[in-house]
Amino acid sequence: FDGKKAIRGGVPVVFPQFGQPDKAMPQHGFARSSLWTLLSVSDSADASVAVLELTASEATREKWPGAFALQFQAHLTAANLKMTLSIKN
């Protein structure tokens, strides 16, 4: 993983564009190949939850000038996996 292209498989996180209408930006945006910050992890007998965040930085402003904050939450139980992506821009 060199950060230039998304890893195949997994969960596709798409931001700030679908496809590649802006050819200067990677296909489906830069979020899926960016380094995220781990905000929290909780683990109990019932569930495990991880929350990650990606915010505007010098690296992202080279591709997208706007301010933004993405928060990705993965909630795992014995029966299911729930994933939520919240976006503020």
Disulfide bonds with the S-S distance in Angstrom:
none
